[in-house]
Amino acid sequence: MSHVVHPYSHRLGIIKDWKSRWFGVKGEYQKRLKGDILIRELLARRLRGMYVSSVDIERGSKLFRIIIRTSRPGMLIGKSGEGAVKLKNEILDFGRRQHLSGLLNLKLDIEEVRSPESNAAIVAHMVAEGLEKRLPFRRVMKQTIDKVMANRDVKGVRIYLGGRLGGAEMARTEELKRGRIPLQTLRADIDFARERAHMTYGDIGIKVWVYKGEVFSEKQRTK
């Protein structure tokens, strides 16, 4: 176990589900996979700063569904749903330009994340936002960890920063941890996310691990 393994991929099929789900889709695997990747990249650029936790894609023989989970759904939906319609049209225009297949019956769903402080992606966005506002990185890390640990569901959190911290000439890494992060326990529900803070002197890499306890099957719970 000496290799560093992504906590999400490590738990696929055990306690985590796939982020792209295809049903009854035959042929054109490469084109469809490329389409999923390009749409994710477009949404990552377009929705930056809106505290998006995840983008799930579902494909069927006559359906293309995108599920966006965010802690700020009002910003995304807009007044009387204008923002959601505009975003849908942008995705369709992008699909036409890139010649992506299966976008005819596009359905866009926006879901609210109830506890944003226990979501690794949203926590990473919070850290990036603080760094881009030129706040001291140690204060940003400490305040964020305090907010996360105030949540009842969270058993442990770890934040890692790498780059020219504080505008220093030489890049270095800083890490802050509180609680437990059992990476080698497969039933441990560990949420992981990467993010970048865009600074004038270069990007700062951010990694966040959030541990929310162990997941057991219904049979074990009843025992």
C-alpha angles and dihedrals in degrees: 000000000000093000120091107243126191106253092222097052090042090061100040110134092010105070102335130071129216117271092216115050120184123189124190093347114148129187132353092072094159094049093048093047090049089049092053092049094047093048091050090051091049092050092046089056096039098045099042110139094022093098096244111182100188145348116216122191125202121188126191133170089269103013139075113185127182118193114196116191114199139158090222104053092154092063091050099044094043129192110340090344097300094132094053092048091048091049091049091051090049091053091049092049090048090050092052092049092048093041093236118176129226098031096116097099098036116174121187118201123186117198128187122237106223100201108030094175091066093052115093096208093052091045089052089051089051091053092047091050091051093049092047089054087060094246116155107274095225091054091048091051094047095046092047093050090049090052093048095047090050086071114094095219094057119091098172143359136193127189123192125190125189130181140050095341114196090003093290119165093235122056118235141162132248128190135189125187137180128179125355129324106184099187095172096054104094095200091053109111100228119171114203132186141171125209140165129224109211108220130175091248095046141295125306115214118225128195124182130189119188120186116203102177132269126312117222130184120254092254093057091047092054091049 
